[in-house]
């Protein structure tokens, strides 16, 4: 019946385990790659030691690694970048284990995220060095809503595995762009304010539960680390609250061009992995600002979940530049898009929303919607040589070609599957329902 290897990623392991149970019952052979000791013990007990590869931080060297640019992965990793010497050693040491485990077992599909360096490394090894195997991620498609697509590239920009169940795809046309993603954001905000969430967080601080110093993804293992992180977060929230902000009406009053840049939550997959090489958002903003004329204005909108991630100094440095303003993060997105002339993004959903409305969009990183004819992808040479932002946009889209809005929608509907294969329990607990789990398992089974 085929074989699947799941990449264990903290609590998402439990979501994958539910899918794996269904696949096992259908005769599919299930393997795991895991970095956390607690989950390793759980998975070995359930699936057998031969079916689980454990990659702790102190793993020994087996043989010579592949010639891969692992500095690229170290730079964006949430923990390993803080222990660079040990991090490089770890990323070198685990490579032969990954290759041997996947190739000798002739695994057909490797399924996981690409949030951490070890996950991205697995993808690079499988997709470049192991014939007959493919590493894929499943992510919400943004369009159509309430659907997901499969990706094997690190930018999650080119969908693979078209759906055969096309009839159900059209049922979500009435849903707004990215409505499922926005629902998850609202759920995270609501949970973060709840007593139960904060009490659980406090108890984890008191007890230091699940401490695993050999887990390469855990940056804040000690009470001191957790205390520093939380104190900094509260200070940043206070700093953001006193930063001067403007409303949508300020966009309308701009005499020249109005450009909106929505900030990404960071660290986060869409910016650190998909937006690789544009992940320094301050530098990206300054490069955009340098394109403005004297009558133009650049509006920065904070991500609602990211409040507390960036400090007072970050916003103050931006506001020290002429023609930059901070939008109130509660501003309605549709109102912003109605008033602005351009949306400039790394890989955000607002870029897609703007493009579907026919607005002029700059998108720095590869995305699923950069194939639209109205979406511009500038490079450094274009930044340097364009006289103003209008000419920058024209230079980007001249001779580009690309899809119409209807062509984009038709493509996404063809390659999307109804449901949620991400399993974000805090953001979308309904994704853990038996109906959704069964549907996701059935889709994966059909890919084998």
N, C-alpha and C positions, 0 to 999 in steps of 0.2 A: 504493500500500500504506500510505500514511500517513507521518507524520514524528514524530521524538522528538528532544528536546534534552536532553542530559545536562549537569548542573552539575558541573564538575570540582572535586573536593575531595581534594587531596593524594593519598595512595596509593590511595584509593578510585577514583581516575580509572582505574587499571589494571583494577579489577574491572568498572567500567562499560564499559571498552573491550572487554573480552571479550564482554559482552552485546551491545555495538554491532556487533561483527563478525558475530554471528549474525543480527542484525536487518538489517544491510546485505545479507547473502546472501539474505535473504527479500524484498528489494526495498524495505525501509523506508529513508527518507531520515533520516540521523543528523546532528544539529547538536550543537555544544558551546559552553558558556560557561566560560571558564577564567581564573584569576587568576595562575597561576604560569608563568613564562617557559619553564622546561624542558618542562612539559607542553604549553604552547602550541605550541612548535616540533614536538613529537612528534605532536600532533593535526593540525596544519596539513599536515604531511607525509603523513599517512594519510588525512585527510578533505577536504582542500582549504581554502584560505584563506576562501572564501565561506561555509563551513560552521562556522567557528570565530570566536567573539567573545572578544577578549582585553580584560580589565578590570584593568590594572595600577593601582597606587596613584597614579601620576602622570598618570592619564588627564585630558585636557583637557575643559573644559565645552563642551557641544554646544548645549543650549537650556535653557529653564526646566524645573525638576523638577516632579514631582507634589506635591500637598499631602498629604504623608505624614508621620507622626510618627517621623522617623528618629532623634530623640534616644532613643526607646524601643529602637532597634536598637543604637545606639552604646553605651548603658549596659551591655549584656550582652556586647558583643563582646570577645573575648580580647585582641586587639591594638589595635583602633581606640580603645577607651576610654582607652588610655594615650597616645594622640596625638589628643585630642578635636577640635582645630581642623582638623587635616588629615583626620581621620576623617569629620567632617561634610561637608567639601568633597568628599571621595571619594564618599560616599553620595548627595550631590546630583548630582555629575557623571555617575555611571554610569547614572542612571535613563533618559534618552532613548536611550542606546545599547541598553539591555535592551529597551525598548519597540519600537524600530525593528527590532531583530534578530528578535524573536519574531513580531511582527505582520506584517512584510513577507514572511516566509517561511512564514506560516500554519502554524506549529508546533502540532500537536495536543496533545502531552503534553510537559511539562517535568518531568524526573525528577531529584531530588537531595535532599540533606539540608537541614536548617535549623539548622546549627550556628553558622555565621558570619553576620554582618550582611548581607553581600552576597547570601547565599543566601536569607535571610528577605525581603530587599528584592525579589528576583526573584519570589518567591512572591506577595508583595503586589501587585506590578505585574501579573503574569499573571492572577491570580485576580480582580482588581478592575477592570482596565482593558483587557484584551484578550479580546474575544469569540471564542469557538471554541477557546480554549486553556485548559488546566488544568495547574497545577503540583502535583505529588504527591510524597510521600515513601513509602518502603517500610520498615516496621519490624516486628521480631519481635512477635508478637501476645500473648505471655505466656500466653494461652490461645486456642486449643489450642497446646501446645508443638510445636516443630519446624515452625511455620508463620509466615507474615507477612501483614500487611494493608497496604492503601494508605490514605494520609491526605492531605488537602489543607489541613487547618487546622493552625495553629501549635502546638496542644496535643496533636496526634495522638490525639484523643479520639473522633472520629466517622469510622468506616470508610466507604470508598466502594468501588465496583466489586466486587459480590458474585461469588464464585467459582462457576463452572459445574461444577467437578470436586469435587462434594461428597463423593463416596464416600471419597476418600483422607483427607478431613479427620477422619473419625471414628477413624482408626487411631491417633491420638495421645491418645486419652482416658485411656489408662493412664499417660501421662506426668504428672508433677507440675506444678503451676502454675509457669511461668517457668523450667522446668528447662533450656531452651536458653540463656536469659539467664545462669543460674547457672553453666552450663558455660563460657560465654565469660568470666565473671568469674574462675573458677578457672584458666582457660587464661592469662589476663593475669597473674595472680599468679605462676603457674608460670614463665611466660616472663621476668618481671621479675627472677627469681632465677637464671636460667640464665646460664652463662658466655658463650654465644654472643650473647645479647641485650645483656649488659653490655659485652662486647668491642666489639660493633657501635656501641653508644652512645658508648664511649670514643673510637673511631676517628672518629666524626662530630664529636666535640668537638675532636679534634686537627686534623682536616682542614677543619672547617667546610664540609662538603659541602652542595651544593644551596642555597648562599647566594643569596637573591633579595630584595634590599631593597625591591623594588616589589610583592612579594606581600603583600596586606593581611591575610593570616592568620598571618604569621610574626612572633611577638613576640620570640623568643630567637634572633637571627641571629648574634650575636657570641660569641666565647669568654667574654667577661666576663659577658654575660647568662646563658649556659649554666652558668657556674661558680656564679654567685649562686643560680640556680634549684636546682641540685643540692645545694649546701651547705645551703640553707634546707630542702630536703626531708629531708636526713639529720638536721638539727637537730630538725625537727618529729617525725620518727620516734622519736628519743631522748626528746623531751618527752612524746609519747603513751605511751611504754613505762612511764614513772614515774607516770602518772596513776592514782589508785585506781579499780579497776573491780570490779563485782559480777557474780555469776552469776545464772542463772535463779531459783535458790532465793530470792533477795532479792525478786523480784516476788511470790512466794507469801506472803511475810511481811508485805506491806503491809496495814495494817488497813483502809484506805479503798480508793479507786479506784487502780488501777495503769494508767498510760498509757505506751505505748512510742512513741518517735519515731525512726525510722531516718534517719540523715543521708544525704544524696546526695553522690556524687562531684561535685566542682566545681572548675574549669568542666566542664560536661557538658550535653548537649542537654536531658535530661529536667528539669533544674532551671532552666537559663538561658533556654531557649526555652519548653518546655512549662509550666514553673512560673513564667513571667514574672509579676512583681509580688509573688511570694513567695520570690524567689531569695536574699534575705538570711536564711539559715537560723538565725542567732543571734537575730534579731528574731522570727522565727516561733516559735522555742522559748520565748522570753520571753512571747509572747502566749498560748501554751498554758499555760505555768507560772502565769500570772496567773489562770487559771480553776480552779486547784486549791484544795481545802479542806485543813484542817490535817492530815487523816489520809491524804491522797492522796500519790502519788509519781510523778514523771515520769522515765522511763528513756530515756537517749539511747544509741543503738547506732551506732557508726561503720561506714561502708561499708568493706568489706575492701580495696578498691582505693584508697581515699582516704587511707589511713594515710600521713602525710607531707605531706598538703595543708594540714592545720590544725595550728597550733602549740600549745605548752603553755598559753599564755595563754588561748586559746579555751576549752579544757576547764576551766581553773581558774576562769574567770569563771562558767561554768555551775555548777560545784560550789560556788561561793560562795553560791548561792541555796539556801535550805532546800527539801527535797523534790525535789532533782534528783540522779540518780545516773548514772554511765556504765556501761553494760553491756559486758562482754567481747565484742569483735567476733566471737569464735569461738563464741559461744553458738548453739545450734541454734535455727533460726527456728521450727520446729514446737513446740519446748519453750516458747519465748517466747509464742507465740500461745495455747498451752494455758493459760498462767497469767495473762496480762494481761486487763484489762477493756476497754481501748480501744487502738486503733492510730490514731495521728495522723500523717499524712504529707502531703507536698506532692503527689507523684504517683508514689510508689514502688510496686514490685512487692509489698512486704509488705502494703500496703493491700488489694490484690486477694486475696492468699492469706488474709488475715484475713476478708474479706468472703465468700469462698467457704465458709469454715468457719462462717459465721453470726455472726461477731464484730461488735462495734460499731466502725465505722470513720469517722474524719474525714478528708476529702480536700480540701485547700485549692484545688488547681488542677483544671481540667477534665481528666478522664481517660476512658478507654474504660469503666471500671467505675463511674464516678460515677452511672450510670443504675440501678444496683442499689438496691433499696428500703432497704437497711440502711446505705448509705453517705451520710454527712452532709456537706454543704458549707457551713460557717459563713461569715458575713461579719462585718464590723467591728461592725455594729449588734448582731448576736447575741452577739458577744464582750462588748460593753459591758453588755447588758441581762440576761444570764443570771446566775442566782444561784450556780450551780455547774455542774460539767461534765455531770452527769446531765440537768439542765434545758437545757443548751446542746444536747445531743444530741437531746432530745425536741423542742425548738423547730425544729431543722433538718429532722427527718424528718416532723413533723406535716404532713399533707396533701401530702406530697411524691409519693406514689405510687411509681412506678418498677418495675423488672423483678424477677422472681424469679431465683434462681440458674440454674434451667433455661432461662429465657428469655434470660438473658445468654449462656449457653453456646451455645444454638442460634443466636443472632445472630452470635457470633464464628465459629462453624463455617461459617456461610453466607458470611461475608465474608473468610475466611482462605484462604491458598494454601500448599500444602506446600513446604518448602524455606527458604532464607535469601537474601533479596534485599539484605541490608546489606553483605555482603562484608568483614567484619572479619577480615583475614588472621591477625592475632595471636591473636584470640579464637576464631575458628572457621575454620581453614584449609580444612576440607572444603567450605566454601561456594564455594571457587574451583574445585572439581572440575567436570569437563565436564558431568556429569549435572545438577548444580544450575544451572550457567550456562545450559544448554540449556532447562531448565524455566522459569527466570526470563524468558529471552528470549521463549519461547513465550507466556507469560502477557502480557507487555507488548505483543507483536504482536497478541494477542487483544483488547487494550483499544482498539486503533486503529479 
